[in-house]
């Protein structure tokens, strides 16, 4: 299975194919509205605004598996992100990232890049940087602020941007 083979349900209920993002660099993040890292939405939105026109997208995946920090409905989450942080990047419906009901996307991401203490997601705001070819380039822990990822995003955008390396 490759990234373009996968789909996810958006927070509005529509099914989105990851094939629609082929050729783009992605930052895939499990997010939560009531977490100490929630202010990272500002940095994620800044990355989206800064790099979107160059072939980059943030994809947010709300998850309530860590400290019950994402208790709202999909509509509540969308409203919170839009009103509080001006989020314009796509948000998925709430998912699990670990365990027997883990979303297939996160099973795939974790199989590509394990964490420091194994492949399981340890907390909200774990970030996966995916290259234009769908390969997972880097995994960042929740403590890594979005702005610290800018250099890695720029490097990923440079790969294949002109049809070459």
Secondary structure, DSSP 8 states (H G I E B T S, - for coil): --GGG-EEEBTTS-EEEGGGGTTSEEEEEEE-TTSTTTTHHHHHHHHHHHHGGGTEEEEEEEB--STT---S-HHHHHHHHHHHH---SEEB--BBSSSTTB-HHHHHHHHHS-BTTBSS--STT-EEEE-TTS-EEEEE-TTS-GGGGHHHHHHHHHTTTTS--
